[in-house]
Structure formats: structure tokens, C-alpha cells
């Protein structure tokens, strides 16, 4: 709990969630694991996702479902990175209003072993 001015923060939650790619809108390559974490403070949620595998790339738009809470607007955006320090590409993400769907923009392709993404949105 946080106590600064006599008020307590009563709505704080951390947890995990299970990312799922929609058929036909998944990264190219082979996925070996998916993991998601979230932190919710009041009506703001920050989610993180880590995908590992081989020859991963985004050659088109990708959609992930399974976010822990529905978004209250279309305005939330985040970022993703494919690859590591030496070779990487990145792009933007957005959420669909009233859903638990997370959209990833098309990016230049690279062959990588990981995709990492995060976004913060209102519920």
C-alpha cells in the first residue's frame, strides 16, 4: 500500500496472463514459449509479453488475445522488439476498444529468437 496524503492505494494487482496468437495472424517461425505478466493500478494496466522460439519475424499484422482486462478505448499504444541488441526490429502496438485483443504493426523482417512487447492501457 502507498500512503502519501492520508489516502491508501487499494486497487493494486499483479499477475500472469496467457498470450494467444490468433490463427493466421501470428508471427512466422516456430514458437516454443509464450509468457505474460501484468500490473494493474486503479484503472491502468501495464502488460508485458515474451515470446521465444526460432526464426521469429512479423511479415504482416499480428493479433494477440488473452489480455487480463478489456481495454476501455482504442487509444492505448505500446511497443515491441524482435531480436536483441545486435540485430533487432521494432514496431508499435494498439488495443481494440472493449476487447482483450492486442494488435502489432507490420515491421521489417528479421530472424530472431525472441519477441518482447509491452503496453499500458485503461480499463
C-alpha positions in Angstrom: 0.0 0.0 0.0 1.0 3.5 -0.7 0.3 6.2 1.8 1.4 9.8 1.0 -1.5 12.1 1.8 -3.7 10.1 4.0 -5.2 8.1 1.1 -4.5 4.4 0.6 -3.9 2.7 -2.7 -6.5 -0.1 -2.5 -6.6 -1.2 -6.1 -3.2 -2.8 -6.9 -2.8 -6.2 -8.6 0.0 -8.2 -10.2 -0.3 -11.5 -12.1 0.3 -13.5 -15.2 -1.8 -14.0 -18.3 -1.6 -16.4 -21.2 -1.0 -14.8 -24.6 -2.5 -16.5 -27.6 -1.9 -15.6 -31.2 -5.0 -15.7 -33.5 -4.7 -18.2 -36.3 -3.4 -16.7 -39.4 -2.2 -13.6 -37.6 0.8 -15.0 -35.8 4.5 -14.4 -36.2 6.4 -16.5 -38.8 8.8 -19.1 -37.3 8.5 -21.6 -34.5 7.2 -20.5 -31.1 8.5 -22.5 -28.1 7.0 -20.5 -25.3 4.7 -17.6 -24.5 4.6 -15.7 -21.2 2.7 -12.7 -20.0 2.7 -10.6 -16.8 0.6 -7.6 -15.8 0.4 -4.9 -13.2 -3.0 -3.1 -12.5 -3.1 0.1 -10.5 -6.5 1.6 -10.4 -7.9 1.7 -13.9 -4.4 1.5 -15.6 -3.0 -1.9 -16.7 0.6 -2.5 -17.9 1.1 -5.8 -19.7 4.3 -7.5 -20.8 4.7 -10.4 -23.2 7.8 -12.5 -24.0 7.8 -14.9 -26.9 10.7 -17.3 -27.5 11.3 -19.6 -30.4 13.3 -19.8 -33.7 13.3 -17.7 -36.9 10.6 -15.4 -35.5 9.6 -12.4 -37.6 6.5 -10.3 -38.3 5.9 -10.1 -42.0 2.3 -8.8 -41.5 0.0 -7.7 -38.8 -0.3 -9.9 -35.8 -3.1 -10.1 -33.2 -2.7 -11.5 -29.6 -5.7 -12.4 -27.4 -6.0 -13.2 -23.8 -5.1 -9.8 -22.1 -6.2 -9.9 -18.5 -8.6 -7.0 -18.8 -10.6 -5.4 -21.6 -9.4 -2.0 -23.0 -11.7 1.0 -22.5 -10.6 2.8 -25.6 -8.7 2.4 -28.9 -6.1 4.9 -27.9 -3.7 2.7 -26.0 -0.4 2.0 -27.7 2.8 0.2 -26.8 6.0 -1.1 -28.4 7.6 -4.4 -29.3 11.1 -5.5 -30.1 12.1 -8.6 -32.1 15.6 -9.8 -31.6 18.4 -8.4 -29.4 21.0 -5.7 -29.2 23.0 -6.6 -32.3 20.1 -7.3 -34.6 16.6 -6.1 -33.9 13.5 -4.5 -35.4 10.7 -2.8 -33.5 7.2 -1.5 -34.0 4.0 -0.2 -32.4 1.0 -1.9 -30.9 -2.6 -0.9 -30.2 -5.6 -2.3 -28.4 -9.2 -2.6 -29.6 -11.9 -0.9 -27.6 -13.9 -3.2 -25.3 -11.8 -6.3 -26.1 -8.8 -8.2 -24.9 -7.1 -8.1 -28.3 -3.7 -6.6 -28.9 -2.6 -5.7 -32.4 1.0 -5.5 -33.6 2.1 -3.4 -36.6 3.9 -4.8 -39.6 7.6 -4.5 -39.2 10.7 -5.1 -41.3 11.6 -8.8 -41.0 14.5 -10.3 -39.1 15.1 -13.9 -38.0 15.2 -13.8 -34.2 14.7 -16.0 -31.1 12.5 -13.6 -29.1 9.8 -11.0 -29.2 9.2 -8.7 -26.3 6.2 -6.3 -26.0 4.6 -4.0 -23.5 1.7 -1.6 -23.4 -0.3 0.4 -20.8 -4.0 0.9 -21.2 -7.1 2.0 -19.3 -9.8 -0.4 -18.3 
